[in-house]
Amino acid sequence: MVVPSLHDPFVYGITPYLQRAFGSIGVGFSIMTKDPDDDRYNRMVGAFKKFYSGLILAGDAADENTIRSLRAMAYPFVLLEKSVRNLRLNTVGTDYADGARKVVDHVVRLGYKNILIATDRLASQFDRQLISNLKDNITSKEGMNKPFIVEFDMPVDGGEIDQGQIDHYLRPPYSAEIIIVVQADLVYSIMSYLRRKNLRVPQDVAIVSMEEGIGFDLMSSPVTCLRRPLSGMALKVSNMIWSEVRNAGKSKYKRQVTISPELIVRKSCGTI
Amino acid sequence: MVVPSLHDPFVYGITPYLQRAFGSIGVGFSIMTKDPDDDRYNRMVGAFKKFYSGLILAGDAADENTIRSLRAMAYPFVLLEKSVRNLRLNTVGTDYADGARKVVDHVVRLGYKNILIATDRLASQFDRQLISNLKDNITSKEGMNKPFIVEFDMPVDGGEIDQGQIDHYLRPPYSAEIIIVVQADLVYSIMSYLRRKNLRVPQDVAIVSMEEGIGFDLMSSPVTCLRRPLSGMALKVSNMIWSEVRNAGKSKYKRQVTISPELIVRKSCGTI
């Protein structure tokens, strides 16, 4: 599997499931990162063929060039959490339209009106789609104020995020009551910041994450989040690539599978 | 860099630092996992040469075969968190003898006498060394009882650990007052279990982790742990491999660097 980055809770989480899934098929499995600046990447894809019978491309690792060259070689591959318009390819992904609906319904039911959407500035295209889903869902509800979207520069070294950004939106005229955080990593930074400022979650500001993160159930307060069905995704993607490999990349039908994420309600966004 | 597994908080944590370090040198950087069952791995090492000017081998990815073949080709490489007796190689690692001393001193100062050491059954050799360091340190202190070591089978799917194992040791005659957890991952499982049993940390049982984990500062209770100097390690290892690359793997002197971890005191083990 080729992934854009290892510093990603999704990759961290799905790895053991994939290892188990491929283990039960009896196939070796390895993960590598794609350096976005590496020009030799395309040559490497050719070299992969010698060692791997198939590839899983996750998220932004599935760029157009790579997909084109893999298709040209009829090399078996499956896209994970990435879909390409116009092309029928084998894909497994989360149904984020449904996820956004679940989160917004929950937030509306709890009576929140002022929503802040927090995202990493380097968000992938995937996340941008998700944010516009969230926005559309919120504005379609009656009585909700227009959500504000704040892009954070995530510090590389685990330091603090820019402080003014949150403060500004928590005060009038915005008075954000709830923060929908798009990336799990950003949740840790925001929670650290709120704790240092003695702002309570969910009393002073509520938090919902669009992604499950490590230890979210043990945090104070435990974080409400969408959980991707990692076990199911790992099974689907491993079966799909395995049947592609057996058909030598020439399967007649390409399959698109989307799986709905589950909303795990915890204390960080209050309870009804 | 080749790592034994991606589901490792250390790899997750050091990745952004390494990316930044290599970015500032102006060198591409990629990480891949080594499948322990993959027999073709040795052939692949040869293929790496075409694409990578040097390798970092982390932990158990640095097995004897690989090291031998890399040395034979004079291929530049550095070991991270692994050292090999009898051979002078470039290594960067944490000084766990010092780390064990720091943890045990802290535990003794807090007045705990009954210590349980919890570890993953599939612990690497590295962790075994660390456990015997801990044991030696504890038995060398006056008035301490012999520590008990429990090996847990970590569930692949993030499920619960075997319950009887902890219960048994928390009750007399063991009456463990504090659990020293060797792997950060195991901390999450143990904390989940304690919470479900309504056992309070640190009042009913204290916890110290030998490894920093994601979100440890935000958990309830925040977890006392050893923190590896990730930023410093990333800098050292990137500089070392870069100077090896410039010398084409033929540097006259091999360097062994060990860096002391820092004890981060939080609430999970009580305060003086």
Chai-1 contact restraints between the chains, C-beta under 6 A:
chainA,res_idxA,chainB,res_idxB,connection_type,confidence,min_distance_angstrom,max_distance_angstrom,comment,restraint_id
A,L6,B,L6,contact,1.0,0.0,6.0,A-B,restraint_1
A,L6,B,T15,contact,1.0,0.0,6.0,A-B,restraint_2
A,L6,B,I31,contact,1.0,0.0,6.0,A-B,restraint_3
A,H7,B,T15,contact,1.0,0.0,6.0,A-B,restraint_4
A,H7,B,P16,contact,1.0,0.0,6.0,A-B,restraint_5
A,Y12,B,Y12,contact,1.0,0.0,6.0,A-B,restraint_6
A,T15,B,L6,contact,1.0,0.0,6.0,A-B,restraint_7
A,T15,B,H7,contact,1.0,0.0,6.0,A-B,restraint_8
A,P16,B,H7,contact,1.0,0.0,6.0,A-B,restraint_9
A,P16,B,V156,contact,1.0,0.0,6.0,A-B,restraint_10
A,R20,B,V156,contact,1.0,0.0,6.0,A-B,restraint_11
A,G28,B,D35,contact,1.0,0.0,6.0,A-B,restraint_12
A,G28,B,D38,contact,1.0,0.0,6.0,A-B,restraint_13
A,F29,B,D35,contact,1.0,0.0,6.0,A-B,restraint_14
A,S30,B,T33,contact,1.0,0.0,6.0,A-B,restraint_15
A,S30,B,D35,contact,1.0,0.0,6.0,A-B,restraint_16
A,I31,B,L6,contact,1.0,0.0,6.0,A-B,restraint_17
A,I31,B,T33,contact,1.0,0.0,6.0,A-B,restraint_18
A,M32,B,S30,contact,1.0,0.0,6.0,A-B,restraint_19
A,M32,B,M32,contact,1.0,0.0,6.0,A-B,restraint_20
A,T33,B,S30,contact,1.0,0.0,6.0,A-B,restraint_21
A,T33,B,I31,contact,1.0,0.0,6.0,A-B,restraint_22
A,D35,B,G28,contact,1.0,0.0,6.0,A-B,restraint_23
A,D35,B,F29,contact,1.0,0.0,6.0,A-B,restraint_24
A,D35,B,S30,contact,1.0,0.0,6.0,A-B,restraint_25
A,D38,B,G28,contact,1.0,0.0,6.0,A-B,restraint_26
A,R40,B,F51,contact,1.0,0.0,6.0,A-B,restraint_27
A,M44,B,F51,contact,1.0,0.0,6.0,A-B,restraint_28
A,F51,B,R40,contact,1.0,0.0,6.0,A-B,restraint_29
A,F51,B,M44,contact,1.0,0.0,6.0,A-B,restraint_30
A,V156,B,P16,contact,1.0,0.0,6.0,A-B,restraint_31
A,V156,B,R20,contact,1.0,0.0,6.0,A-B,restraint_32
A,Y188,B,G215,contact,1.0,0.0,6.0,A-B,restraint_33
A,M191,B,L218,contact,1.0,0.0,6.0,A-B,restraint_34
A,I214,B,I214,contact,1.0,0.0,6.0,A-B,restraint_35
A,G215,B,Y188,contact,1.0,0.0,6.0,A-B,restraint_36
A,G215,B,G215,contact,1.0,0.0,6.0,A-B,restraint_37
A,L218,B,M191,contact,1.0,0.0,6.0,A-B,restraint_38
A,L218,B,M219,contact,1.0,0.0,6.0,A-B,restraint_39
A,M219,B,L218,contact,1.0,0.0,6.0,A-B,restraint_40
A,M219,B,M219,contact,1.0,0.0,6.0,A-B,restraint_41
A,S220,B,S220,contact,1.0,0.0,6.0,A-B,restraint_42
